[in-house]
């Protein structure tokens, strides 16, 4: 026996730990070997219908694929962003077809359901497969078995394989636009504020919106600011507009927001220095700097090795108004005029304000809404005297009298540029009426 003759408890403990470590290493080696790609067919041309939908349901498998991404930060893998049933999906395989040698490889996937599922049966998941060493596959298919006919499976293009030629400093990710969204004026004001602060791209995962909002989105798409990703998640799952499962038979929370945010990070990993994760009614307002670029240069200098910067959310109730900037030509446009809402709610006792983030996308592995779940590098809370999130929405503390609110006119520093830019958009989209 390996531990025979050892009388000391200490020696026995060391011996047990050694054996346990040896078994663990052996297990991990076997696990890695089981996930190595294996050739199953040779002399084949790559066939199969290429998937073009944002969300693709795998047949009878309670699995939905959003998009695969090449990820070589730790090893050469294809990482598919998807949605799976957390209990019923146990086994998936990546099928790689290599054009160069005509071989088809099958690789057993590691299925990593994100921890922030909030009780819903379906959750965001990373489906990760090791790629063949002698092949740089451009497409991958997913199946619940290592056997079958690849021609019958949808093929997904593996993004981030080639370097991007278009590179920006800031991309904002907004997910998801739903509920026949029609807050047109506030949306335009947010877009113009983002541009003033240094944003070059806004990615919107759109489930649905009003006809008027479609017109505005079309303007920003043609301008080159907005990229709209269709997000028909309710065609596949029963969605909830709430973030926590309420035992109401729904499948996934808040229209699959977490999945969309993760996809947005990977989608922009090679084409944006920073990715900003917030909603359309939220603006990160710098207090010490004129724009985000200056602010982030300062924050990175003060916080070396940090990849996630968290900003505190503060509510500016849309029910409490200032008469300043009551611009009559805006009154016919549906939505909130944020320039009139400069009173914020005080902090609530024993309640932590949620946060939203600016992240280095190349350092993020998995994100939730208010924090990252896995990342390379540190996360830091940005002090409120450096920046805060201006969040104009319905009140959370609706019973507070006006004198209990805090007057905060930081937004007004940008009023001249904001008014001019909003007027220009309203004029070009023919939404503005003359005074």
C-alpha positions in Angstrom: 0.0 0.0 0.0 1.3 3.4 -0.9 1.0 4.9 2.6 2.0 1.8 4.5 4.3 2.2 7.5 3.5 5.8 8.1 2.5 6.4 11.7 2.4 10.1 11.8 -1.0 11.8 11.1 0.9 14.5 9.3 2.6 12.1 7.0 -0.7 10.3 6.4 -2.3 13.6 5.5 0.5 14.5 3.1 0.3 11.0 1.6 -3.5 11.3 1.0 -3.1 14.8 -0.5 -0.4 13.5 -2.9 -2.6 10.6 -4.0 -5.6 12.9 -4.4 -3.5 15.3 -6.5 -2.2 12.5 -8.7 -5.7 11.3 -9.3 -7.0 14.8 -10.0 -4.2 15.4 -12.5 -4.9 12.1 -14.2 -8.6 12.9 -14.3 -7.9 16.3 -15.9 -5.6 14.8 -18.5 -8.3 12.2 -19.4 -10.9 15.0 -19.5 -8.7 17.0 -21.9 -8.1 14.0 -24.1 -11.8 13.3 -24.3 -12.3 16.9 -25.6 -9.5 16.6 -28.3 -10.8 16.9 -31.8 -11.0 13.5 -33.7 -11.2 12.9 -37.4 -14.5 11.1 -38.3 -14.6 11.6 -42.1 -12.1 12.3 -44.8 -12.2 13.5 -48.4 -15.4 15.5 -47.9 -16.3 19.0 -49.1 -17.8 21.3 -46.5 -21.6 21.4 -47.0 -24.6 22.3 -44.9 -26.8 25.3 -44.9 -25.1 28.4 -43.4 -27.2 29.8 -40.5 -28.2 33.5 -41.0 -30.5 34.1 -38.0 -29.3 35.7 -34.9 -30.8 32.9 -32.8 -30.8 29.4 -34.2 -32.6 26.5 -32.4 -30.9 23.1 -32.5 -33.4 20.4 -33.4 -35.0 18.9 -30.3 -32.2 19.8 -28.0 -33.2 22.8 -25.9 -30.2 24.6 -27.2 -30.0 27.9 -29.1 -26.9 29.1 -30.8 -26.2 32.9 -31.2 -22.8 32.9 -32.7 -19.3 31.2 -32.5 -16.2 33.2 -31.9 -12.5 32.3 -32.2 -10.8 32.6 -28.8 -7.1 32.0 -28.4 -6.5 33.7 -25.1 -5.8 30.4 -23.3 -5.8 27.8 -26.0 -7.1 27.6 -29.6 -10.9 27.2 -29.1 -14.2 28.1 -30.7 -16.5 29.6 -28.1 -20.1 29.6 -29.0 -22.4 32.1 -27.2 -25.7 30.3 -26.7 -28.8 29.6 -24.5 -29.4 26.2 -23.0 -31.7 24.5 -20.6 -29.5 24.3 -17.4 -30.6 20.7 -16.6 -31.5 19.0 -19.8 -28.5 19.8 -22.0 -25.7 17.5 -21.0 -23.7 16.8 -24.1 -22.9 18.7 -27.3 -20.2 18.3 -30.0 -18.6 20.7 -32.4 -18.2 19.5 -36.0 -15.4 21.3 -37.8 -15.0 20.9 -41.6 -11.5 21.8 -42.8 -11.5 22.9 -46.4 -7.7 22.5 -46.7 -7.5 18.7 -46.1 -11.1 17.7 -46.6 -11.3 16.2 -43.1 -14.2 16.5 -40.7 -13.3 16.7 -37.0 -15.6 16.3 -34.0 -14.7 17.9 -30.7 -16.6 17.3 -27.4 -17.9 20.7 -26.1 -17.5 22.0 -22.6 -20.9 23.5 -21.7 -20.6 26.3 -19.2 -24.0 27.7 -18.1 -23.5 31.2 -16.6 -24.1 31.4 -12.9 -26.4 34.5 -13.1 -29.5 32.6 -14.3 -31.7 34.1 -11.6 -33.8 30.9 -11.3 -35.0 30.7 -14.9 -34.7 27.2 -16.5 -32.8 28.6 -19.5 -29.6 30.6 -19.2 -26.7 32.1 -21.1 -24.0 29.5 -21.9 -20.6 29.3 -23.3 -20.2 26.2 -25.5 -16.4 25.8 -25.9 -14.6 23.4 -28.2 -11.0 22.8 -28.9 -10.1 23.4 -32.5 -8.1 21.0 -34.7 -4.4 21.8 -34.5 -3.7 21.6 -38.2 -6.8 23.6 -39.3 -8.2 27.1 -38.9 -11.9 26.3 -39.5 -14.1 29.1 -40.8 -17.4 27.4 -39.8 -18.7 25.0 -37.1 -21.8 22.9 -36.7 -23.2 21.7 -33.3 -24.8 18.4 -32.7 -25.8 16.4 -29.6 -24.0 13.3 -31.0 -20.5 12.7 -32.4 -22.1 10.7 -35.2 -24.4 11.7 -38.0 -24.4 13.6 -41.3 -22.8 17.0 -41.2 -24.7 18.0 -44.4 -28.0 18.0 -42.3 -26.6 20.5 -39.7 -26.6 24.3 -39.9 -23.2 25.8 -40.3 -22.2 28.8 -38.2 -19.4 31.2 -39.3 -16.7 31.6 -36.7 -16.2 35.3 -36.1 -13.0 37.0 -34.9 -10.9 34.7 -37.0 -9.6 37.5 -39.1 -8.2 40.8 -37.8 -10.7 43.7 -38.0 -9.8 46.7 -40.2 -12.4 48.9 -38.5 -11.3 49.9 -34.9 -13.0 52.3 -32.5 -12.4 53.6 -29.0 -15.9 53.1 -27.5 -18.8 50.8 -28.4 -22.1 50.9 -26.4 -24.1 47.7 -26.1 -27.8 48.0 -25.5 -29.9 45.0 -24.8 -32.6 44.3 -25.4 -35.1 46.8 -27.0 -38.5 45.4 -26.5 -42.1 46.3 -25.5 -42.8 48.3 -28.7 -40.2 50.8 -27.5 -41.2 54.4 -28.3 -39.2 56.7 -26.0 -37.9 58.4 -29.1 -36.8 61.8 -27.7 -34.8 60.3 -24.8 -33.2 57.7 -27.2 -32.0 60.5 -29.6 -30.7 62.5 -26.7 -28.8 59.4 -25.4 -27.3 58.7 -28.8 -26.2 62.3 -29.2 -24.7 62.3 -25.6 -22.8 59.1 -26.4 -21.4 60.8 -29.5 -20.4 63.9 -27.6 -18.7 61.7 -24.9 -16.7 59.9 -27.6 -18.7 56.9 -28.8 -18.3 55.8 -32.4 -20.6 52.7 -32.3 -23.8 51.7 -30.6 -25.0 48.1 -30.9 -28.7 47.4 -30.2 -30.3 44.0 -29.8 -33.8 44.8 -31.1 -36.8 42.6 -30.3 -39.4 45.2 -31.3 -40.1 48.9 -31.3 -42.6 51.5 -32.6 -42.8 52.5 -36.3 -41.4 56.0 -35.3 -38.5 54.4 -33.5 -37.8 52.3 -36.6 -37.4 55.5 -38.5 -34.9 56.9 -36.0 -32.9 53.6 -36.0 -32.8 53.8 -39.8 -31.3 57.3 -39.6 -28.6 56.2 -37.2 -27.8 53.0 -39.2 -27.3 55.0 -42.4 -25.2 57.5 -40.4 -23.0 54.6 -39.3 -23.5 55.1 -35.6 -25.9 52.2 -34.9 -25.7 48.5 -35.7 -29.0 46.7 -35.1 -28.9 43.0 -34.2 -32.3 41.3 -34.7 -33.3 39.6 -31.4 -36.4 37.5 -31.9 -36.0 35.5 -28.7 -39.7 35.3 -28.1 -40.0 33.2 -31.3 -38.1 30.5 -29.4 -38.8 30.9 -25.7 -41.4 32.3 -23.3 -39.7 35.5 -22.2 -40.1 37.5 -19.0 -39.8 41.3 -18.8 -38.5 40.7 -15.2 -35.0 39.7 -14.2 -36.0 37.1 -11.6 -38.0 33.9 -12.2 -41.5 34.2 -10.7 -42.7 30.6 -11.2 -44.9 31.9 -14.1 -43.9 29.4 -16.7 -41.5 31.7 -18.5 -38.2 30.3 -19.7 -35.7 33.2 -19.6 -35.5 36.6 -18.0 -35.5 40.1 -19.4 -35.6 39.0 -23.0 -32.3 37.1 -22.8 -30.4 40.3 -21.9 -27.4 38.5 -20.4 -26.9 36.4 -23.5 -27.1 39.5 -25.7 -24.5 41.4 -23.6 -22.1 38.5 -23.8 -22.5 38.2 -27.5 -22.0 42.0 -27.9 -18.7 41.8 -26.0 -17.3 39.0 -28.2 -18.7 40.6 -31.4 -16.7 43.8 -30.6 -13.7 42.2 -29.0 -11.4 42.8 -32.0 -12.9 46.1 -33.1 -13.3 48.3 -30.0 -10.9 49.4 -27.3 -13.7 49.6 -24.8 -17.2 48.2 -24.6 -19.8 50.0 -22.5 -22.7 48.0 -21.1 -25.7 50.1 -20.2 -29.4 50.7 -21.2 -30.7 53.4 -23.6 -31.9 55.5 -20.7 -28.5 55.5 -19.0 -25.6 57.8 -19.6 -22.2 57.6 -17.8 -21.6 61.3 -17.0 -18.0 62.2 -16.2 -17.7 64.9 -13.4 -13.9 65.5 -13.6 -13.3 65.0 -17.3 -14.9 66.4 -20.5 -15.3 63.0 -22.2 -14.9 59.3 -21.8 -11.5 59.0 -23.5 -9.9 61.5 -21.1 -11.7 59.8 -18.2 -10.6 56.3 -19.1 -7.0 57.3 -19.7 -6.9 58.7 -16.2 -8.7 55.7 -14.6 -6.4 53.3 -16.3 -3.3 55.2 -15.2 -4.5 55.2 -11.6 -5.6 51.5 -11.8 -3.0 49.4 -13.7 -4.1 45.9 -14.5 -7.8 46.8 -14.3 -10.1 45.5 -17.1 -13.5 46.3 -15.6 -14.7 49.8 -14.4 -18.0 49.9 -12.6 -20.1 53.1 -12.4 -22.8 53.8 -9.8 -26.4 54.1 -11.0 -28.4 57.1 -9.9 -32.1 57.7 -10.6 -33.3 61.0 -11.9 -37.1 60.6 -11.7 -39.0 61.5 -14.9 -41.9 62.7 -12.8 -39.9 65.6 -11.3 -39.2 68.3 -13.9 -37.4 71.6 -14.2 -38.9 74.3 -16.5 -35.5 75.0 -18.0 -35.0 73.7 -21.5 -38.7 73.3 -22.2 -38.1 73.3 -25.9 -41.5 73.6 -27.6 -40.5 72.0 -30.9 -39.6 68.8 -29.0 -43.0 68.5 -27.3 -44.5 66.7 -30.3 -41.8 64.0 -30.2 -42.8 61.0 -27.9 -40.5 60.4 -25.0 -38.7 62.1 -22.1 -36.6 65.3 -22.4 -33.7 64.5 -20.1 -32.5 68.2 -19.9 -35.6 68.9 -17.7 -34.8 66.1 -15.2 -31.9 67.2 -13.0 -33.1 66.1 -9.6 -31.8 62.7 -8.4 -32.9 60.5 -5.6 -30.7 60.2 -2.5 -29.1 56.9 -1.7 -31.3 54.5 0.1 -30.2 53.2 3.5 -28.9 49.6 3.4 -29.4 49.4 -0.4 -26.4 49.2 -2.7 -26.9 51.1 -6.0 -26.5 48.8 -9.0 -23.6 49.5 -11.4 -23.0 49.4 -15.1 -19.6 48.9 -16.8 -17.0 50.0 -19.2 -14.8 47.0 -19.9 -11.8 46.0 -22.0 -13.6 43.3 -24.1 -10.4 41.3 -24.7 -10.1 40.7 -21.0 -13.7 39.6 -20.3 -14.7 35.9 -20.4 -18.3 36.1 -19.1 -20.4 39.0 -18.0 -23.6 39.6 -16.1 -25.6 42.9 -16.1 -24.1 44.6 -13.1 -20.7 42.9 -12.9 -18.5 40.5 -14.8 -18.5 36.9 -13.8 -15.1 35.9 -15.2 -12.3 38.2 -16.5 -8.6 38.6 -16.8 -7.6 41.5 -14.6 -9.2 43.5 -11.8 -12.5 45.2 -11.4 -12.7 48.6 -9.7 -15.6 50.8 -8.5 -15.3 54.3 -10.0 -15.9 56.9 -7.3 -19.0 59.0 -7.6 -17.0 62.2 -7.7 -15.3 61.0 -10.9 -18.5 59.8 -12.8 -22.0 58.6 -12.2 -24.7 57.0 -14.3 -27.5 59.5 -15.1 -30.5 57.2 -15.2 -33.8 59.0 -16.1 -36.7 56.7 -15.5 -39.7 56.3 -13.2 -38.9 56.9 -9.6 -37.8 54.2 -7.2 -38.5 56.4 -4.2 -41.8 57.9 -5.5 -43.0 59.1 -2.1 -40.1 61.5 -1.5 -41.0 65.2 -1.6 -39.1 67.4 -4.1 -37.0 69.0 -1.4 -35.5 65.6 -0.5 -34.1 65.2 -4.0 -30.6 66.3 -4.9 -30.3 69.0 -7.7 -27.6 67.8 -10.0 -27.1 69.8 -13.2 -24.0 68.0 -14.5 -25.9 67.2 -17.7 -26.4 70.9 -18.5 -22.6 71.2 -19.1 -23.4 69.6 -22.5 -26.7 71.5 -23.2 -25.5 73.6 -26.1 -24.0 70.8 -28.2 -26.8 68.4 -27.2 -29.6 70.8 -28.2 -27.9 71.5 -31.5 -27.3 67.9 -32.3 -30.8 66.7 -31.3 -32.4 69.4 -33.5 -30.3 68.3 -36.4 -31.5 64.7 -36.0 -35.1 65.7 -35.6 -34.9 67.9 -38.7 -33.3 65.2 -40.8 -35.8 62.6 -39.7 -38.6 65.1 -40.2 -39.8 64.6 -36.6 -39.5 68.2 -35.5 -42.2 70.8 -35.9 -41.4 74.5 -36.3 -41.9 76.9 -33.4 
